[in-house]
Amino acid sequence: MRLPAAAAAAAGALPSFAVDDMSAVPEPEPYKFPTDWGITSDYYTDAQKVVAHMRLATSLDKGAPDMEKIALNTKKEMIDFVAFYRRFTNVSGKQSFSTLYTAINVLAGHYTSYGPKFPVPEKRRKRLYQEYAEIEKNIKKRR
């Protein structure tokens, strides 16, 4: 079946949807693999470090280099942090600790359910970023 001349001309005039310009695709933000894992027994230092590592682990997309190692180290650090600090009533009553404890449960639950190779979904990521901001604000105020 032949197309009428007008239809053939219109079909040839359709725009191409191939992406020729790869500069429009944003590059992932570079990061260095953290070397400061573990807790030091100073609550505010440890809380800041745990939040920084959690923020990095939350930000990683599928296929990011060292994603699995970062996720596993972050999960271990989160568990160590909670296991150590929840015993102290002067720490476990702080606003920063309770919010951090909630965020740790969310991220650790994600890794338990989906594994360390699966990135945090956008909806959960957004919620965690809000909690990280609140935790950091409370840490600065020493709460």
Buried (B, 14 or more C-beta within 10 A) or exposed (E): EEEEEEEEEEEEEEEEEEEEEEEEEEEEEEEEEBEEBEBEEEBEEBBBBBBBBBBBBBBBEEEBEEBBEBBBBBBEBBEBBBEBBEEEEEBEEBBBBEBBBBBBEBBBEBBEEEEBEBBBEEEBBEBBBEBBEBBBEBBEEEE
